[in-house]
């Protein structure tokens, strides 16, 4: 039996290239104590927003924050002002979101020098994310070297994807040498949402098959068979798969050769095009679904075509993952667009009645709230809206690991 962990708080850190998101949770009841964001790190216009959740008190400070070290020290100071400082004996651990864990990390891991070295070795397959994650970890370890620090990997939930789905059809020697395979991302979200969908259906995760659609500015799909991911849309990088806010998703790889040879574009220019100037933004100049829907309502054909392309790709993945799973108990929509854009859910499910899928217009129109079904009671396959909570998932995994290591 695990021993009781007397310290019950977990600080969750999500360090981006120029930002740090954070939440402090009390794991006795999964209650948020404080949340915040430091953005535009390294600029003169840096901003820190901190909210003490119980009181609703929000403080902001503006001005230059030179680097992640300064950012985390500023976060520590804001927490200290609320009596929640990093020196508190009630702080059990710090949980870090790490985007890429490769195949080496299949579960949350207590961070040591060996773990840091492996995350650093993975930088070539996650050049935008892992360096920032590493910076946040090193700074946090310097601030509290005595405290357990846990890495929770975006890729970990997808390490159960079987080889036929994870492998690309290229020379395996070359693939292995350069670590080329399907890794998948948004894993903490897919894990949390698939589990909460099972709970919504009154079943255990091991009893259901779920297609999860994480639709935010980044978007990904997964096929979860009895609690284990067996297929996911993102690949070596987060570029593959669904149409996203600024990323193209799937395209013929020869497009890259064509743009280089015929278009005269450099690799850097093509990288920028596909990752930052494609997707909905590239198609119509907007990556905010609310604005796209407003433009459609005003008769904008460019926005309408972008929406249709976006929906077509989602529908293709629903059908493909239905085939992968064989039987499906639920399709779950999550993240900013998935949770809030009723027209997206309606359009993505329309025409799939033959698969047992349908959306009830009245249920689908309801905004906000917790996990809920938007399918009619007669539907053979449930359609659900399940708000994701990646920070809670990271905190839960971190706290469970800390308790396990104290047995």
Secondary structure, DSSP 8 states (H G I E B T S, - for coil): -----S--EEEEEEE-SSEEEEEEEETTTTEEEEEEEEESTTSTT-EEEEEETTTTEEEEEES---SHHHHHHHHHHHHHHTT--TT-TTEEEEEEEES--TTT--S-EE--HHHHHHHHHTGGG-TTTHHHHHHHHHHHHHH-TTSEEEEEETTGGGGGS-HHHH--SS-HHHHHHTT-S---S-HHHHHHHHHHHHHHTTS-GGG-EEEEEEESSSEEEEEEETTEEEEES--SSTTSSS--SS---S--THHHHHHHHTS---HHHHHHHHHHS-HHHHHHS---HHHHHHHHHTT-HHHHHHHHHHHHHHHHHHHHHHHHHSS-SEEEEEHHHHHH-HHHHHHHHTT-GGGT----HHHHH--SSSSEE-S-TT-SSEEEE----HHHHHHHHHHHHHHHHT-
